[in-house]
Amino acid sequence: MEKIKNGQIKYIHILKNKLNLKDEDYRSLLESKFNKKTSKDLSSKQAEVLIKILERLISNYATEKQKNKLNTLYSKVYYEKDKQEFIEHYLGKDKTMDNITVKECSKLIYILQEIVDWLEERGMNVNS
């Protein structure tokens, strides 16, 4: 198991400060996720996971569960239309599945759910 790198420790603390995360909350996160008291005790892989968690809290990116729901609804509505085109139409040219926020993903899910409901009300075929 590869030991945590100094750069990872520094980056973790930069993210912690960006989030204004209280020390007790930070320690609680370390304890609950990794059973560790300090970031220095993490492995390099564990540090990567912690960094992803903290970055996600900062950026507020859509969760995998949300993305899965979006994909499921999208496939019910559109056969061959490019999903990226759909995302850009509603959210702008710089948006992709990788950088949409929780709120933006919720908006797309809402739009698709409305379309699915509309199709089902009219007895039209919805892909499963």
MARDO-486600 format. One line per 3 residues: number of its first residue (from 1); for each residue x, y, z of C-alpha. Coordinates in steps of 0.5 Angstrom, whole numbers, plus 500, padded with zeros to 3 digits. Example, Ala and Ser with C-alpha at 12.3 -4.5 7.8 and 13.67 -1.06 7.14 Angstrom:
1> 525 491 516; 527 498 514
end
This chain:
1> 500 500 500; 503 506 498; 504 512 503
4> 501 519 502; 505 524 498; 506 531 501
7> 503 534 495; 496 530 497; 497 532 504
10> 498 540 502; 492 539 497; 487 536 502
13> 488 542 507; 487 547 501; 481 544 499
16> 479 543 507; 480 551 508; 476 552 501
19> 470 549 504; 471 552 511; 471 545 514
22> 471 545 521; 477 541 524; 472 537 528
25> 468 535 522; 474 534 518; 477 529 523
28> 470 526 523; 470 525 516; 477 522 516
31> 474 517 522; 468 515 518; 471 514 511
34> 478 511 513; 478 510 520; 484 515 521
37> 485 520 525; 489 525 521; 491 525 513
40> 498 523 514; 495 516 516; 492 515 509
43> 495 511 503; 496 515 497; 489 511 494
46> 485 513 500; 488 520 499; 485 520 492
49> 478 518 495; 478 524 500; 481 529 495
52> 475 527 490; 470 527 496; 472 534 498
55> 473 537 490; 465 534 489; 463 538 496
58> 466 544 493; 464 544 486; 457 541 487
61> 458 536 481; 452 532 480; 452 525 483
64> 453 518 480; 445 517 482; 443 523 479
67> 447 522 472; 444 515 472; 437 517 473
70> 438 522 467; 441 517 463; 435 512 464
73> 430 518 462; 434 520 456; 434 513 453
76> 426 513 454; 425 519 450; 431 520 445
79> 433 514 440; 439 517 437; 439 524 439
82> 446 526 441; 446 527 449; 451 532 449
85> 447 536 444; 441 536 449; 445 538 455
88> 448 544 451; 441 546 449; 439 547 456
91> 445 549 460; 450 552 455; 456 550 450
94> 461 549 456; 457 544 460; 458 536 459
97> 456 530 463; 462 531 467; 461 538 470
100> 454 539 471; 452 541 478; 447 538 482
103> 442 543 480; 443 543 473; 442 535 473
106> 436 536 477; 433 541 471; 435 536 466
109> 431 530 470; 425 535 471; 425 536 463
112> 426 529 461; 421 527 466; 416 532 464
115> 417 529 457; 416 522 459; 410 523 463
118> 407 527 457; 408 521 452; 405 516 457
121> 399 520 458; 398 520 450; 399 512 450
124> 405 514 446; 411 509 446; 417 510 451
127> 423 506 450; 425 502 456
end
